[in-house]
Amino acid sequence: MGDLWVFGYGSLIWNPGFPVAERALARVAGWRRGFCMASVHHRGTPERPGLVLALDAAPGAHCDGVAFRVAAGAEAATRQALRERELISSAYLERALPVALADGRRATALVFVIDPAHAQYRGALAPEEQARIIAGAEGRRGRNDEYLWNTAAHLAALGIADADLDWLADRVRALRA
């Protein structure tokens, strides 16, 4: 059966929620990280949706994040827990995608990507509109701005550059000030 790898590009980076045997910087080609999913559960409400990160298909692009090798024996429980967490509204699609680990290894990882046909897809929002939404939304897992700031801080600590996320974090801070 082999190892189960999970690719994290957002909150999984700083809150995987499953037993990790190994973590490695990794890249997924053909996808980009963006605040392109309305959050009506975790970081917003149906009345005031927030925005969360998702991987959006983008030929020629890539997304840098963290690949987690799940601890042996915890594979089934991890899949189930991630499905409960990530597939709460079916806006994400579960995929097995090739990932390139920073040390040169390759793996296939479980990845949750946005369904562009889903009603929660917000791929066309301008950055300023994203900032406005994130600055004012809150859901069951907390404030939307905290999700953004935690993700941006953890990416920076890992040495993963994301200029769009950095701009958004600064803009949301200015709006909240």
HUWOWO-V674956 format. One record per backbone hydrogen bond with DSSP energy under -1.0 kcal/mol. CO is the residue of the C=O (numbers start at 1). NH is the residue of the N-H. Records with the same first field share a line. If there is no record, write none. Layout:
CO: NH / NH
This chain:
4: 70
5: 110
6: 68
8: 66
10: 13
11: 15
19: 71
22: 69
24: 67
25: 102
26: 65
27: 100
28: 63
30: 58
32: 56
34: 36 / 54
36: 122
37: 52
39: 50
41: 140
42: 141
48: 45
50: 39
52: 37
54: 34
55: 114
56: 32
58: 61
61: 30
63: 28
65: 26
66: 8
67: 24
68: 6
69: 21 / 22
71: 74
74: 78
75: 79
76: 80
77: 81
78: 82
79: 83
80: 84
81: 85
82: 86
83: 87
91: 115
93: 113
95: 111
97: 109
99: 107
100: 27
101: 104
105: 101
107: 99
109: 97
110: 7
111: 95
113: 93
115: 118
118: 121
120: 38
122: 125
126: 130
127: 131
128: 132
129: 133
130: 134
131: 135
137: 144
139: 142
142: 139
143: 147
144: 148
145: 149
146: 150
147: 151
148: 152
149: 153
150: 154
151: 155
152: 156
153: 157
154: 158
155: 160
156: 159
162: 166
163: 167
164: 168
165: 169
166: 170
167: 171
168: 172
169: 173
170: 174
171: 175
172: 176
173: 177
